[in-house]
Amino acid sequence: MASHLKNLSDFSHTIIPDGSNFKIAILVAEWNAKITGALYEGALKTLLKHGLKEKNIITKAVPGSFELTTAAEILLNHQNNIDAVICLGCIIQGDTKHFDFICDAVANGITNVGIKYSKPVIFGVLTTNTEEQALDRAGGKHGNKGDEAAITALKMAFFASTI
């Protein structure tokens, strides 16, 4: 969790597993592309840094954050050799309740897909009040949530591989 005291991209307190034996998918929402592109770059760089081979990283774009759930479901339904799915998106508060409905649906949907397939499906979706807050969490002063999502995917894929 980001705060004025913590940078999302500080992993000095944890052991990060080697990713060389994993296959991980990254789903990226095209809506708010400036932000989701930065999240993607962070996730990709982090996975490669921790041993994932480029050929074992699947990247797919979807129109918006709402579609991340369906895309994860379709992907896991058709490719059972994926060790984890990272869902990257950005939902920024607007003037209507649309924000609340989308955030709730995406969070619950991502959780439910992971439970259904017994696979780590990682919530790398920013839910912010402003674009500035999103930029701060997509490579700005609070680090990069994409990095955090990639580390979570590695840790959860490792956890699943030990069961």
Secondary structure as UniProt FT lines:
FT   TURN            4..5
FT   TURN            8..9
FT   TURN            12..13
FT   TURN            20..21
FT   STRAND          24..29
FT   TURN            31..32
FT   HELIX           33..49
FT   TURN            50..51
FT   HELIX           54..56
FT   STRAND          57..62
FT   HELIX           65..67
FT   HELIX           68..78
FT   TURN            80..81
FT   STRAND          84..92
FT   HELIX           98..117
FT   STRAND          121..128
FT   HELIX           131..136
FT   STRAND          138..140
FT   TURN            141..142
FT   STRAND          143..144
FT   HELIX           145..161
//
